[in-house]
Structures are given as structure tokens and as C-alpha cells.
Amino acid sequence: MEDYFRSKQGLCFLLFLYVTDILCVSIHYSLPEEKKTGSLVANVLKDLKLGVGELSARRAQLVSKSSKQYFRLDTHSGNLLISDKIDREALCGLTEPCLLVSQIVLQNPLKIYSIEIKIEDVNDNAPKFSKTDFQFEIPENIPPNTRFPLESAQDEDLGENSIQNYTLSPSEYFHLGVESNTDGSKYVTLILEKALDREKETNLVLILTAVDGGVPQRTGTIQINVNVLDSNDNFPEFTQSEYKAILKENCARDTLVSRVEARDLDFGSNAQITYSFHRIPEKLYNLFHLNEMTGEITTFGEIDYEKETNYEMTIKATDGGGLFGHCKVLVEIEDVNDNAPEVSVISINSPLPEDTPLETLVVLFSVEDQDSGDNGQTLCSVDMNLPFVLKVTTNSFYQLLIQRPLDREKVSEYNVTITAMDRGSPRLTSTRIINVQISDVNDNPPVYEKSLFEMQLQENNIPGLLIGSVQAVDLDTEQNAKLSYSLLPGNIGGGPVASYISINSETGNMYALRSLDYEKIKDFKVTVKATDRGTPSLSSDVVVHVIITDENDNTPFFLYPLQNSTSPCNELLPKMAEAGYLITKVVAVDGDSGQNSWLSYELLKATDPALFSIGAQNGEVRTRRPLTERDASKQRLVIAVRDNGVPPQTSTAMLNILLVDGFSDPYLKVVDVRQQDPEDEGTLTMYLVICLATVSFVFLLCIVSFVGIKMCKKDHGSSFIVAPPHFPPNIPENCTDSQSGSLSRNYPYDVCLTNGSLSSEFRFLRPLIPVFSVADPNSAVNHNNSSVSQEHPECLDDNKAGEQVQASLTEDAAPRSGGPGCTVNQAIGANANSGQNDWLSYQ
């Protein structure tokens, strides 16, 4: 009947385990203790219904709930292996069954499997007694069948491997009584079979043997020494057979747990009672202390609810005659909230790309609290200002997910503080800081410091000169922030940009490849492109406006009198002209700009400096005073024009002014004297050769030559150079000015003058060419242009006979306040013989 009841109990237990396994989705394995490291426990692929390679693909992890990791999981093969030697007695003690609970965590999707591994006991421990021998002092008057409790042997093994029986060496006075406690453990008593007789035997020696049921069988022995005493017929008796106490864990040392009391009706030494622990495990000696005189039980070591929830102790009271009594003390340990929650990180994904999608798993962790009840209930939280959110899963697992988009340029890393709190009183908290790095993604194009770059470059620059620098900034990092600069195709002055400008691809420095001329190119624009090295690369453009600044590199140029002309420019001045009379207007231009083109005129040299003046701004050549008979008939002016640049540039021109009188028509025909008098060209050439020889002679003989030239100048008179005058291209129809002495019409004259002065009267006039009609002022007038420069000085000879002069006068009557003023262009050629009257023909 008892066997049937036990089999029915086993079936119910198996049914309960089966139902629990279905509900908890857990896997059970069993494993004997003391197996070697690396031994196979089981292959979990079949039990988890997973394929080969799926464990590694889903990043399977084995998480143990114990403080030490005894197993490891091979994610490739699915084998569950032993990673450390397991001692069931050190791990579980007397707890049965001894279970090691682990969890296999799979991701994508998240699934958790619970694995319970039962550690089976092997017979690796022999029974042993806490003492080397037992001492008994038994009065001789003790009646038969008296029981003497013996301290049981301790065997750390369980079940069949624990102590199964005790044997006693043969004795006529004693035999053993073996009984079982409620927890299945056995305790033994020594039973007196017949009365002792001290007169026959004062000492008895017995051997007690403890035998376990393992294979091979192990035993432990102890010697029992019995001393027979005289009679003491009263045993100590406790006031209670069982004492109960409640004790909070972590209480201070020497805290009173309970106080036991025993009484003995004897007198004298037989009534003196001492207390002692009896048949308790060795670990209790380190936790509790018993005062042998008072019976007070106090704490001696640290009481931890998480290690043991209750303790049972047997107290022995012994009187002076050796009699003793026993009682039990039950101590219940009350839990205190002394364990803060523990945060264990299982996996972490860091660094995270900044473009990681929402709801992506960042951290997977678990929270455990070793306390019980409300003290073991936990809450978990993170900072709400972070772009992460907590999501609770099963079995105290938490997921930290991305809640808001990430931006590395704003925050490159996050220190996520996970706070776990229990519900005990007072509440305990623990924190775990997890650093999450954000990796860069090329999501920022280059940004320039300015929307438009303006640079200045002075003309006539050296090729390769640095113009300026273009700088852009990329908020990304590493390769994504490295920039390369380039020029976009375009044209500058009809040529490609690359032939004028280059840019350093690394620094953005821009260089001029050729020398630029402000007069040709005043400014230009180029487009610079900055490209990062990310994948895909991003770029941005900016316009660079290069302004060419002017340099004073152009000398002023005379438009009138024409510069660099081989023929001098002659102007006619009536002798009747008053002070302020406008003779002509000098016109010059400068190719530069700004203040480099501001021109000012000055009279550099003149035959009579007091006779003429020139307007510094408008270039008008005027008389300072009325003419007199003593003024030379030919006046030479050297006019300089200077710009306002630094350094200033200067040009000069020569102007000849011939003083004439007796004409009234300003329209004089230009006659080429060289065509009428072929001999004049040869004479001029001869004088030029003489001048060149004279200069060479001066160079060789210095002072002697200089004196010779002075004497030559005293012996020779002045003469004129025949040159065709310069006329403006258009003669305005209404160019008249009666107040300044300007003439309103053109008349050609053939003038013959006496040698020496120009004061002779006209002897006769004859027409040379037909008269132009006044009604047709736009008729074409033939004229030749001539100019005088410093590079071609005149050679004068006063010993020359009178020359025939053909003069043509033209006046340009443009307004004096606006453009060029009215000018009179004159050309006079003289041809006279010694002692002969001059002649003049006119029409």
C-alpha cells in the first residue's frame, strides 16, 4: 500500500512538472556533479526547434541567474557545455532538487527560453562526525531502555548517497536506535539494555559507525566512551520543549535571539545546569553563540535572509551529575530591504549610425533584486530628455530603443543612466551608466563662410600669385569632413577659367596663373565647388568675385599735339592777340583709371615763359600778356602732362607757335612745302647731320665742344622748320569767336616775308587755290597731321635765306567749356633771298 501511494505521488509530480513546462516554455536537463570542464550537457537546437546557424544569426546569449557562469553555449553547433566544475554540495548544500537556471536570449525577434539544469548528487563525501569521540557519564542507577541521544554524523551527499544506517560495536549493555526526522535525515540514540553496574565495569568503549547508501559505500566512525557514575536520579528539564524566535537579517552582533531555561530537582552539583548546542551543523557555530550558564542565544555572525530563511537548533542542558535534557529552538529570519537592484547588460549596439531607424534595439539588459516580496519588486527608468525609450519584456528584461532621430552633429555620444529602484522600505536604487557612441553619416554638405567671396588682385601681377582663400566647413567628421576644392568650367575674357585661375584642392587657396591687365579685364567671376569625401559625396558651390585693381602702368598720351610724330606741330598766333587769347588746347588721355587717370598740364619749357600759360586741368594754351614787337616770331613750348598715380607718369610734347599778322580768314589751306621746294628736304637733312656730328664732338671734347657750340649760336640766326600743320578731322560749321581773335572762314595764302623780322608789309597777293564757298562749310579740306615730341628736336639755322612759305590756317570752334576748344592750326614756311623783298600771294 505504501509503495502504491509513493508511485501515485510520483505520477502527480511528473504531471505537475509537465504542465509547468508547457506554461513556462522551459527546457529541463539533468547533470551529475563533478563532471569535467567542457563536457556536453545537451544540444539545444532540437529542443528549441531551431536550425543550424540560427543561434549565431540571432545573436544567442546564455544568461545565468547565478553569480557564476557554469555553462557556455556554442552558438554554431548548439551544444551546451560545462565551463566550470560543479560541486553540488557547495552550490546547493542540502537543498533538493539542486537547480541551475539559465536563459537563452534570442534577438530579431526577441525570444527567451528558460533552461533548468538539475545537478544530480554523486557519492563523493563520506559520513563524518563533528567530534573525534563521545563522552558519556551515566549513573549506575539509570533504568534499562534509557535513551542517550548521539550526535548524528554529517554527510553532504543527498538521497541514497546520504547516511542510511548506523551500526554499533557489540555490547551487552547498549544497542542503537535509529530514527528519521521530518526532513528524512536520520538520528541515532544509544539505548541501555540492562542496568549498569559500576562495581563490574566503570568504563565502556563503543564504536559507532555511520554508513551511507552510495556506490561505492562510504562510512564514518567515532568512539563512544561511557563512564559509569554514582546515581543522580533527576534529569534537567526545559520549561518549553520548543522555542520560537523571529530575527531580522543584518542585525548587529550579540543581538539576543532567545533564552532557554532548564530546571533540575536535584541539589548541589547535580542541580548545576550548563547549556550547549547539540547536533547542529558547523555553520551555526559561526552564526550563533550560546551562553552556557544563562542559556541566552545571541548572534555571532552575519545573518543573511538571502542565504537562509530559518534555522533549527537543539539545546542540551546538562546537570552536575551528568544528566541532561534537550529542547529545540526555531529561528525565523525576517527579510530586510538590504539589496539594491542589479542591472546586468546583456548586449549593447554601439556605435550607432546617426541614420539608424526608430525602434532599433540599443541596449538589452536585465534587473534582479535578491530580496523577496515587495523588497524584490523593481522599477526601471531612463532620462526622458534622451532620444531613447525603455520597453519591458518578460522575466525582468528591458529593451532600450531609439525613440527620436539621432544627429551626430548635435550630440556625438550619450551617457544613458539606467536607474533601477525596488519597492521596499526604504527604497533602494542603483544606476548603470551606458555610453552610446553615435557614428557619422555623410548627411551635411560643405558650408561656406560667406555666400559670396570678393578678392582683389592688382594688375601686372606675378604669375602664381596667391589671390585669396576660399574656406568651407563640413559638420561631419573624418572622411566625410575632408573637402576638395575645384573650379567649375567657365570663361574669362574669352578664355577658359583654368588658364587664368587655379585653386589648391586641399587648402582652397586661389592663384593667378598669368599676369592680368586692368585695361583689358576689370573683374571676373568664377565658381568654386567644394566636395567632401563621403559616400555618396556632397558638394556646394560659391561664387568668387575677383576685382582687378588698377596700377599706374600707362603714361599719358597726347592726342593733340600728336605724340611720337616726326613732324612738329605749329600754331599761328596773331600779333594783335590780347592777354588770355586761346591759342590751342592740348588734349591727352591716360589708359589707367581712377586717380591714376587724373591728368594735369604744365608748361615745362618755353622760349618766353612769361608770354604763355596753360590750364592745369583743361590744357588750354593762352597768352598771358599782349604781344610786342620784341617778342620772337617763333615760340617753342614744351608741354608736360602728369597723371596722379604713385609714382606719377609723365609725357611731354613740343608745340611751335608762329606769330603772324595781317590775315583775317581762318580757313588756310595746308600746302606741303616739301613738294614746292624739293631743296628744303635736303637742307634739313644736312642740318640734322651737322647736329649729330656736333653732339658727337661735344661728347668727345667736352668743354671745347661746348664753347664751340656757344660761338656757333652767336654767329647764326633763327630759321623755321617747314612742316605741314595738323588739323582736326572735322571743322564745325559755326566755329567762330570774334572776341578771341578766331577766324570764321578758311583762306589759303602764299606769304613772302623779308629776312629777319616778320614786321614787313604785304607787297602783293595772288590766289593759289580757288576760294571755298562759305555756304558749304562741310566741304572736305585736305590737311596733313603733324606732332612734335621731345624725341625729335628741331635744328634751326638763322643764316638760311628766306624760304617760301605756304600757310593754311584752320580753326576748330568747339565750345571751350565742354570738349576740345577752338584751335588754330598754322603752318608757315619762309623762303627769302638776301636783300630781296618777300612776296605774298593770297586769294
ZAMARGU-4260 file (C-alpha; in steps of 0.2 Angstrom, whole numbers, plus 5000, padded with zeros to 4 digits):
<rodrens>
0) 5000/5000/5000 | 5014/5012/5004 | 5023/5008/4988 | 5007/5012/4978 | 5005/5028/4987
5) 5023/5033/4983 | 5020/5029/4964 | 5005/5039/4964 | 5014/5054/4971 | 5027/5052/4958
10) 5015/5052/4944 | 5007/5068/4951 | 5024/5076/4952 | 5028/5072/4935 | 5011/5078/4929
15) 5014/5094/4938 | 5031/5096/4930 | 5024/5093/4913 | 5011/5106/4915 | 5023/5119/4922
20) 5035/5115/4907 | 5021/5119/4895 | 5016/5135/4903 | 5034/5142/4906 | 5041/5136/4890
25) 5056/5130/4899 | 5069/5115/4895 | 5075/5103/4908 | 5091/5094/4909 | 5100/5084/4922
30) 5118/5083/4925 | 5129/5074/4938 | 5140/5084/4948 | 5159/5084/4947 | 5160/5082/4928
35) 5175/5088/4919 | 5175/5106/4911 | 5170/5105/4893 | 5158/5090/4895 | 5142/5091/4884
40) 5126/5094/4893 | 5114/5093/4879 | 5111/5100/4861 | 5098/5113/4862 | 5094/5115/4844
45) 5082/5101/4843 | 5073/5107/4860 | 5072/5125/4854 | 5067/5119/4836 | 5080/5130/4828
50) 5090/5127/4813 | 5109/5125/4812 | 5117/5143/4812 | 5101/5151/4818 | 5108/5154/4836
55) 5123/5164/4829 | 5112/5173/4817 | 5100/5178/4831 | 5114/5183/4842 | 5110/5170/4855
60) 5117/5173/4873 | 5116/5162/4888 | 5112/5171/4904 | 5114/5163/4921 | 5104/5169/4936
65) 5118/5163/4947 | 5134/5174/4951 | 5145/5161/4942 | 5144/5155/4925 | 5144/5136/4925
70) 5139/5133/4907 | 5143/5140/4890 | 5133/5139/4874 | 5142/5135/4857 | 5131/5146/4845
75) 5137/5137/4830 | 5134/5119/4835 | 5120/5122/4848 | 5130/5112/4861 | 5128/5117/4879
80) 5145/5114/4888 | 5151/5114/4905 | 5163/5129/4908 | 5167/5126/4926 | 5167/5111/4938
85) 5151/5109/4948 | 5151/5104/4966 | 5133/5101/4971 | 5136/5102/4990 | 5145/5119/4988
90) 5131/5126/4976 | 5115/5120/4985 | 5120/5112/5001 | 5105/5102/5007 | 5093/5109/4995
95) 5085/5097/4984 | 5082/5097/4970 | 5098/5107/4965 | 5094/5118/4950 | 5104/5129/4940
100) 5093/5141/4930 | 5099/5149/4914 | 5091/5158/4900 | 5094/5158/4881 | 5091/5175/4874
105) 5087/5176/4855 | 5086/5193/4846 | 5077/5198/4830 | 5064/5194/4836 | 5067/5194/4854
110) 5063/5177/4862 | 5069/5170/4879 | 5070/5152/4884 | 5072/5146/4902 | 5084/5131/4904
115) 5084/5122/4921 | 5098/5110/4924 | 5096/5098/4939 | 5113/5094/4947 | 5112/5076/4952
120) 5122/5070/4968 | 5136/5058/4967 | 5143/5049/4982 | 5159/5059/4984 | 5158/5063/5003
125) 5160/5050/5017 | 5150/5052/5033 | 5159/5061/5047 | 5156/5066/5064 | 5159/5084/5071
130) 5170/5076/5086 | 5183/5064/5087 | 5174/5054/5102 | 5158/5055/5113 | 5160/5056/5131
135) 5146/5049/5142 | 5145/5049/5161 | 5130/5038/5166 | 5124/5034/5183 | 5123/5017/5188
140) 5105/5018/5193 | 5099/5023/5176 | 5085/5010/5172 | 5086/5000/5156 | 5079/5006/5140
145) 5085/5023/5144 | 5090/5033/5128 | 5105/5043/5126 | 5104/5054/5110 | 5120/5054/5100
150) 5126/5067/5088 | 5122/5061/5070 | 5136/5060/5058 | 5135/5073/5043 | 5135/5068/5025
155) 5135/5082/5012 | 5128/5070/4999 | 5109/5068/4997 | 5097/5054/4995 | 5104/5037/4993
160) 5121/5044/4995 | 5117/5051/5012 | 5118/5041/5028 | 5107/5026/5028 | 5111/5017/5043
165) 5121/5016/5059 | 5130/5001/5067 | 5137/4999/5085 | 5150/4988/5090 | 5144/4973/5100
170) 5139/4977/5118 | 5129/4968/5132 | 5123/4985/5139 | 5119/4995/5124 | 5111/4994/5107
175) 5107/5008/5094 | 5090/5016/5090 | 5089/5024/5073 | 5075/5035/5068 | 5071/5048/5055
180) 5067/5067/5056 | 5053/5075/5047 | 5066/5080/5033 | 5071/5062/5031 | 5088/5064/5040
185) 5092/5050/5052 | 5097/5052/5070 | 5103/5039/5082 | 5101/5036/5101 | 5111/5024/5112
190) 5098/5013/5122 | 5103/5005/5138 | 5098/4987/5138 | 5101/4982/5156 | 5106/4991/5171
195) 5124/4996/5173 | 5135/4990/5187 | 5149/5002/5192 | 5157/4988/5203 | 5159/4977/5187
200) 5164/4990/5174 | 5167/5008/5177 | 5171/5012/5158 | 5164/5006/5142 | 5171/5009/5125
205) 5159/5008/5110 | 5162/5011/5091 | 5148/5019/5082 | 5149/5018/5063 | 5138/5028/5050
210) 5135/5020/5033 | 5129/5029/5018 | 5119/5021/5003 | 5131/5026/4989 | 5141/5016/4977
215) 5154/5013/4982 | 5148/5013/5000 | 5157/5026/5012 | 5157/5025/5031 | 5162/5036/5046
220) 5166/5030/5064 | 5168/5038/5081 | 5172/5031/5098 | 5160/5032/5112 | 5167/5032/5130
225) 5155/5028/5144 | 5159/5032/5162 | 5148/5024/5175 | 5144/5036/5189 | 5135/5035/5205
230) 5117/5039/5205 | 5109/5055/5200 | 5091/5052/5198 | 5084/5068/5191 | 5086/5075/5173
235) 5086/5093/5169 | 5070/5098/5161 | 5067/5113/5150 | 5052/5124/5153 | 5047/5123/5134
240) 5051/5108/5123 | 5052/5120/5108 | 5057/5139/5107 | 5052/5150/5093 | 5060/5167/5088
245) 5060/5180/5074 | 5076/5188/5069 | 5079/5202/5056 | 5093/5199/5045 | 5108/5210/5046
250) 5106/5213/5064 | 5120/5218/5075 | 5132/5206/5083 | 5127/5200/5100 | 5109/5203/5097
255) 5098/5192/5108 | 5089/5179/5099 | 5081/5169/5113 | 5084/5162/5130 | 5081/5144/5136
260) 5079/5138/5153 | 5080/5121/5161 | 5077/5115/5179 | 5084/5101/5189 | 5076/5094/5205
265) 5092/5088/5212 | 5103/5098/5224 | 5121/5103/5224 | 5132/5099/5210 | 5119/5088/5202
270) 5107/5103/5200 | 5120/5114/5192 | 5115/5115/5174 | 5126/5120/5159 | 5119/5123/5141
275) 5127/5118/5125 | 5122/5116/5107 | 5118/5098/5102 | 5118/5091/5085 | 5119/5107/5075
280) 5128/5110/5058 | 5145/5118/5060 | 5140/5134/5051 | 5128/5138/5065 | 5143/5139/5077
285) 5148/5154/5066 | 5131/5162/5067 | 5125/5160/5085 | 5133/5160/5102 | 5125/5151/5117
290) 5129/5156/5135 | 5132/5140/5144 | 5127/5147/5160 | 5112/5158/5156 | 5106/5149/5141
295) 5105/5165/5131 | 5107/5163/5112 | 5114/5179/5103 | 5120/5182/5086 | 5138/5179/5082
300) 5140/5181/5063 | 5131/5190/5049 | 5113/5184/5046 | 5108/5185/5028 | 5090/5181/5023
305) 5095/5178/5005 | 5106/5163/5011 | 5095/5155/5024 | 5077/5159/5029 | 5076/5149/5045
310) 5087/5140/5057 | 5084/5125/5069 | 5095/5122/5084 | 5095/5108/5098 | 5100/5114/5115
315) 5107/5102/5128 | 5105/5106/5147 | 5117/5095/5157 | 5117/5095/5176 | 5132/5092/5188
320) 5128/5074/5189 | 5129/5071/5170 | 5111/5071/5167 | 5104/5081/5153 | 5089/5086/5144
325) 5085/5093/5126 | 5075/5106/5118 | 5073/5114/5100 | 5074/5132/5096 | 5067/5138/5079
330) 5073/5155/5072 | 5063/5163/5058 | 5073/5176/5048 | 5064/5191/5043 | 5069/5199/5026
335) 5076/5217/5026 | 5077/5228/5010 | 5096/5227/5010 | 5100/5223/4992 | 5099/5236/4979
340) 5093/5230/4961 | 5107/5225/4950 | 5107/5230/4932 | 5116/5217/4920 | 5119/5222/4902
345) 5117/5208/4890 | 5120/5216/4874 | 5124/5234/4868 | 5124/5241/4850 | 5137/5255/4850
350) 5142/5265/4840 | 5125/5268/4831 | 5125/5276/4814 | 5116/5293/4815 | 5103/5287/4802
355) 5098/5272/4812 | 5079/5269/4811 | 5067/5271/4825 | 5063/5257/4837 | 5080/5249/4834
360) 5087/5240/4849 | 5101/5249/4858 | 5104/5240/4874 | 5096/5224/4881 | 5098/5222/4900
365) 5090/5213/4915 | 5087/5219/4933 | 5087/5207/4948 | 5084/5210/4966 | 5089/5197/4978
370) 5077/5202/4991 | 5059/5195/4992 | 5042/5201/4992 | 5040/5220/4989 | 5058/5222/4993
375) 5062/5212/4977 | 5050/5221/4965 | 5059/5233/4954 | 5055/5248/4943 | 5067/5254/4929
380) 5068/5271/4921 | 5080/5282/4910 | 5081/5301/4907 | 5066/5307/4897 | 5077/5320/4888
385) 5086/5307/4879 | 5081/5300/4862 | 5078/5283/4869 | 5064/5274/4877 | 5063/5259/4889
390) 5052/5244/4884 | 5049/5230/4897 | 5049/5212/4891 | 5047/5196/4901 | 5057/5190/4915
395) 5064/5207/4921 | 5072/5210/4904 | 5072/5228/4897 | 5075/5235/4879 | 5082/5252/4876
400) 5075/5258/4859 | 5078/5273/4848 | 5063/5285/4850 | 5068/5300/4841 | 5080/5303/4826
405) 5099/5304/4830 | 5110/5318/4824 | 5129/5316/4827 | 5132/5334/4823 | 5121/5340/4838
410) 5126/5326/4850 | 5140/5314/4846 | 5138/5302/4861 | 5125/5299/4875 | 5128/5293/4893
415) 5112/5284/4896 | 5109/5282/4915 | 5098/5267/4919 | 5090/5269/4936 | 5083/5253/4945
420) 5073/5255/4961 | 5064/5242/4972 | 5048/5244/4981 | 5055/5241/4998 | 5055/5252/5013
425) 5067/5262/5012 | 5068/5261/4993 | 5085/5256/4987 | 5091/5262/4970 | 5106/5258/4958
430) 5112/5266/4942 | 5121/5260/4927 | 5129/5272/4915 | 5130/5265/4897 | 5140/5275/4884
435) 5132/5275/4867 | 5143/5282/4853 | 5134/5290/4838 | 5144/5286/4822 | 5144/5299/4807
440) 5134/5298/4791 | 5138/5309/4777 | 5122/5320/4778 | 5130/5338/4779 | 5135/5347/4763
445) 5150/5359/4764 | 5145/5376/4770 | 5155/5391/4765 | 5160/5405/4777 | 5152/5418/4765
450) 5139/5417/4752 | 5150/5427/4740 | 5169/5429/4741 | 5176/5445/4735 | 5195/5446/4731
455) 5206/5460/4724 | 5221/5457/4713 | 5232/5471/4707 | 5236/5471/4688 | 5253/5466/4681
460) 5254/5453/4695 | 5267/5439/4695 | 5260/5423/4689 | 5257/5411/4703 | 5252/5425/4715
465) 5240/5420/4729 | 5224/5429/4727 | 5215/5423/4742 | 5207/5408/4750 | 5190/5400/4749
470) 5185/5391/4765 | 5171/5379/4768 | 5166/5369/4783 | 5158/5352/4784 | 5150/5347/4800
475) 5153/5329/4798 | 5169/5320/4804 | 5184/5311/4797 | 5182/5306/4778 | 5165/5314/4777
480) 5173/5331/4783 | 5188/5331/4771 | 5185/5344/4757 | 5192/5345/4740 | 5190/5362/4730
485) 5189/5363/4712 | 5184/5377/4699 | 5169/5374/4688 | 5171/5377/4669 | 5169/5395/4663
490) 5176/5409/4653 | 5186/5424/4657 | 5189/5437/4643 | 5186/5424/4630 | 5197/5411/4638
495) 5194/5396/4649 | 5195/5399/4668 | 5208/5386/4670 | 5220/5396/4660 | 5218/5411/4672
500) 5215/5404/4689 | 5220/5389/4699 | 5214/5383/4716 | 5223/5371/4728 | 5211/5356/4731
505) 5216/5354/4749 | 5218/5372/4756 | 5206/5382/4744 | 5220/5394/4740 | 5217/5403/4723
510) 5232/5408/4712 | 5233/5419/4697 | 5241/5409/4683 | 5245/5424/4672 | 5248/5442/4673
515) 5232/5452/4671 | 5229/5469/4663 | 5216/5480/4671 | 5213/5489/4655 | 5208/5473/4647
520) 5199/5464/4661 | 5192/5474/4676 | 5184/5460/4685 | 5178/5442/4683 | 5168/5429/4692
525) 5172/5411/4695 | 5163/5397/4703 | 5171/5386/4716 | 5165/5369/4721 | 5169/5360/4737
530) 5166/5342/4738 | 5168/5330/4753 | 5174/5313/4753 | 5159/5304/4760 | 5149/5291/4751
535) 5139/5297/4742 | 5149/5313/4741 | 5140/5330/4744 | 5145/5347/4737 | 5141/5365/4737
540) 5146/5380/4725 | 5151/5398/4729 | 5154/5412/4718 | 5171/5421/4719 | 5171/5439/4713
545) 5189/5444/4708 | 5191/5463/4706 | 5207/5469/4696 | 5214/5485/4704 | 5222/5497/4693
550) 5241/5501/4693 | 5249/5516/4686 | 5257/5507/4672 | 5251/5519/4657 | 5259/5535/4653
555) 5248/5549/4647 | 5247/5550/4629 | 5244/5566/4619 | 5230/5566/4606 | 5235/5584/4602
560) 5248/5588/4598 | 5250/5570/4592 | 5264/5562/4602 | 5278/5552/4593 | 5275/5561/4576
565) 5290/5565/4566 | 5284/5582/4561 | 5282/5597/4573 | 5265/5604/4577 | 5264/5623/4573
570) 5251/5635/4579 | 5248/5653/4572 | 5246/5667/4584 | 5240/5684/4578 | 5252/5698/4584
575) 5236/5708/4589 | 5231/5695/4601 | 5227/5701/4618 | 5231/5693/4635 | 5220/5677/4638
580) 5219/5674/4619 | 5216/5655/4617 | 5230/5648/4605 | 5226/5630/4606 | 5220/5616/4618
585) 5232/5602/4622 | 5222/5585/4624 | 5230/5570/4632 | 5222/5553/4638 | 5228/5540/4651
590) 5224/5522/4649 | 5223/5519/4668 | 5208/5523/4679 | 5203/5532/4695 | 5216/5544/4702
595) 5229/5536/4690 | 5220/5544/4675 | 5218/5562/4683 | 5229/5572/4672 | 5237/5589/4675
600) 5246/5600/4662 | 5261/5612/4665 | 5272/5622/4654 | 5289/5613/4656 | 5299/5625/4645
605) 5296/5640/4634 | 5305/5652/4623 | 5297/5666/4633 | 5289/5658/4649 | 5281/5675/4653
610) 5271/5675/4637 | 5261/5659/4638 | 5251/5649/4651 | 5242/5633/4651 | 5227/5627/4661
615) 5232/5614/4673 | 5216/5604/4671 | 5209/5608/4653 | 5226/5610/4644 | 5221/5627/4636
620) 5236/5637/4630 | 5233/5655/4632 | 5243/5672/4631 | 5247/5680/4647 | 5250/5697/4640
625) 5248/5706/4624 | 5262/5703/4611 | 5275/5716/4607 | 5287/5719/4593 | 5301/5712/4604
630) 5294/5695/4605 | 5302/5682/4594 | 5292/5677/4579 | 5293/5659/4583 | 5290/5652/4601
635) 5294/5634/4606 | 5283/5627/4620 | 5287/5610/4629 | 5271/5604/4637 | 5271/5591/4651
640) 5256/5581/4656 | 5257/5571/4673 | 5245/5558/4680 | 5240/5557/4698 | 5247/5539/4701
645) 5260/5533/4713 | 5273/5535/4706 | 5267/5548/4693 | 5269/5545/4675 | 5274/5560/4663
650) 5274/5563/4645 | 5279/5578/4635 | 5275/5586/4619 | 5283/5601/4609 | 5272/5615/4601
655) 5278/5628/4590 | 5269/5645/4589 | 5272/5657/4575 | 5267/5675/4577 | 5259/5682/4561
660) 5248/5697/4557 | 5238/5704/4543 | 5226/5689/4540 | 5208/5689/4543 | 5202/5672/4536
665) 5205/5657/4547 | 5202/5644/4534 | 5220/5642/4527 | 5224/5628/4515 | 5238/5616/4520
670) 5252/5616/4507 | 5266/5604/4508 | 5281/5615/4507 | 5292/5600/4504 | 5283/5597/4487
675) 5285/5615/4482 | 5303/5616/4487 | 5312/5600/4485 | 5328/5608/4490 | 5322/5611/4508
680) 5322/5592/4512 | 5340/5590/4508 | 5344/5606/4518 | 5335/5599/4533 | 5344/5583/4531
685) 5361/5592/4530 | 5357/5601/4546 | 5352/5585/4555 | 5369/5578/4551 | 5378/5593/4557
690) 5369/5592/4573 | 5373/5574/4575 | 5391/5577/4572 | 5391/5592/4584 | 5384/5581/4598
695) 5397/5568/4595 | 5410/5581/4595 | 5404/5588/4612 | 5404/5570/4619 | 5422/5568/4614
700) 5429/5585/4618 | 5418/5591/4632 | 5422/5609/4636 | 5430/5613/4620 | 5415/5607/4610
705) 5403/5617/4622 | 5412/5633/4619 | 5412/5630/4600 | 5393/5627/4601 | 5391/5644/4610
710) 5401/5653/4597 | 5391/5645/4583 | 5374/5650/4591 | 5380/5668/4592 | 5385/5668/4573
715) 5369/5660/4566 | 5351/5667/4566 | 5335/5658/4569 | 5326/5649/4555 | 5310/5640/4553
720) 5306/5622/4551 | 5294/5618/4537 | 5281/5606/4542 | 5263/5603/4537 | 5251/5609/4551
725) 5239/5597/4560 | 5220/5600/4558 | 5206/5592/4567 | 5197/5579/4556 | 5180/5589/4557
730) 5178/5608/4556 | 5162/5613/4564 | 5151/5625/4554 | 5149/5638/4567 | 5167/5638/4574
735) 5169/5657/4576 | 5174/5668/4591 | 5177/5687/4587 | 5182/5691/4605 | 5197/5678/4605
740) 5203/5683/4588 | 5197/5667/4580 | 5193/5667/4561 | 5177/5661/4554 | 5182/5655/4537
745) 5197/5647/4528 | 5208/5656/4515 | 5224/5649/4508 | 5239/5662/4507 | 5256/5662/4499
750) 5266/5673/4510 | 5283/5680/4506 | 5292/5689/4520 | 5308/5698/4522 | 5323/5690/4530
755) 5325/5694/4549 | 5308/5700/4556 | 5290/5697/4552 | 5285/5715/4553 | 5286/5719/4534
760) 5270/5723/4524 | 5262/5713/4512 | 5268/5718/4494 | 5256/5708/4484 | 5243/5694/4485
765) 5239/5682/4472 | 5227/5667/4474 | 5234/5650/4474 | 5218/5639/4475 | 5200/5643/4472
770) 5190/5650/4486 | 5179/5638/4496 | 5161/5643/4497 | 5156/5650/4514 | 5139/5642/4511
775) 5147/5624/4511 | 5157/5623/4527 | 5157/5604/4527 | 5167/5603/4511 | 5182/5592/4513
780) 5198/5601/4517 | 5215/5592/4513 | 5226/5593/4528 | 5242/5584/4535 | 5244/5579/4553
785) 5260/5583/4562 | 5266/5582/4580 | 5281/5587/4590 | 5289/5576/4604 | 5304/5578/4614
790) 5312/5564/4605 | 5314/5574/4589 | 5321/5592/4592 | 5322/5605/4579 | 5338/5611/4571
795) 5337/5630/4567 | 5348/5640/4556 | 5347/5659/4555 | 5359/5660/4541 | 5347/5652/4529
800) 5340/5663/4516 | 5321/5667/4516 | 5310/5652/4512 | 5294/5652/4503 | 5280/5648/4515
805) 5263/5641/4511 | 5252/5643/4526 | 5235/5635/4529 | 5225/5640/4544 | 5211/5630/4552
810) 5201/5635/4567 | 5191/5622/4577 | 5177/5631/4585 | 5170/5618/4598 | 5164/5625/4614
815) 5178/5629/4626 | 5168/5624/4642 | 5164/5606/4635 | 5175/5596/4623 | 5191/5602/4615
820) 5191/5621/4612 | 5193/5630/4596 | 5211/5629/4589 | 5220/5637/4576 | 5232/5626/4566
825) 5246/5636/4557 | 5260/5632/4546 | 5272/5644/4539 | 5286/5641/4528 | 5298/5655/4524
830) 5310/5657/4509 | 5319/5673/4507 | 5335/5678/4497 | 5347/5690/4505 | 5342/5708/4501
835) 5327/5703/4491 | 5309/5708/4496 | 5297/5695/4502 | 5281/5692/4492 | 5264/5686/4497
840) 5250/5679/4486 | 5233/5676/4493 | 5215/5673/4487
</rodrens>
